[in-house]
């Protein structure tokens, strides 16, 4: 059932989009502007522009489902670093800080908003996440695969489900790690903090990550990681469970407070490192899977971003 909003303007010379942003504060401004362009909103019974100036006693009406407004994906001109593209897939190097799809607290300025701006054809198996087959955390940089059609989406999703997709990550972690190892166990949501996950001995979903030490630069290790499963926050939870959380991962014990655990001789380099790496030091480096049309194995990689390279240069220089 549609909800009807009706407002009588009590001020003059105010833009329509500004007026509605004040009256409908639960909606993002870009969603309101999109609603205006889509003729969901009328001024005195007529369509109007976002820049329309309102006058006292004007009547502004909106006839649309509240949920529908919140689910509108607003096209936004967000630059995309395209690593590869054909008629079925797009492979993107996602920068740190970019959320993959709209959700609670992130209605716009996501990768999906950029995708719907640049592409008319994307898979629609999930109409609110067009093209999205898998995801990366906001802070995680690196390679992500987008599906242009439903057939490709379903094919790649099945490969993920069957654990046929090979993913390689790199991370900077606290302390000296073993040369290699495997972390596995059950992962469940943290009952004390619903935004976090943790290892469990009795309930949860099975998870497994293989890791290899690429270099130790006291007191930080560079790891190559190959997750066999794809649980939310899996690598972050796994490394934290070993007492070696990812550098600058505040949510999983890897923040600045960790400095106190190390010898005073490391304080200065760690402080400098935090200035270079102010996000979770995790990068999705490579992904391998079978192409949905050619049926050939393909592999795509994303080079280390500047903050990762500069952090490694600092560590190696000491």
Number of C-alpha atoms within 10 A of each C-alpha: 6 11 11 11 14 14 15 14 16 12 12 12 10 16 16 24 23 17 18 20 18 11 12 13 11 10 16 16 18 19 21 25 20 19 20 20 14 10 14 16 27 18 19 13 11 10 14 18 16 18 12 15 15 20 16 12 13 16 16 21 18 20 14 16 13 16 10 11 16 17 15 18 26 22 20 18 13 17 11 15 13 14 15 13 13 8 11 19 22 18 21 21 23 26 18 20 14 17 23 22 24 21 14 6 7 12 21 22 20 22 23 25 24 21 24 20 16 15 11 8 15 22 22 16 16 12 12 15 20 24 28 25 21 15 16 20 15 17 19 22 27 24 27 25 23 24 27 23 18 16 15 21 26 16 17 23 18 14 15 18 12 10 15 16 20 16 22 19 21 23 26 26 27 27 19 16 21 11 12 13 13 13 15 17 17 16 24 20 17 13 10 8 8 8 10 15 23 19 22 15 9 10 12 15 14 15 19 19 19 16 22 17 17 15 17 20 16 15 17 21 23 23 23 20 25 20 22 18 22 18 17 16 16 20 26 25 23 25 20 21 15 10 14 22 28 31 29 24 20 16 16 22 20 23 19 14 10 15 17 10 9 13 9 9 8 13 14 10 15 21 13 13 19 15 12 17 19 15 21 27 25 27 27 25 22 19 20 15 19 16 16 18 12 8 9 10 11 11 14 18 20 21 15 17 15 11 17 19 14 15 19 18 11 15 20 12 8 8
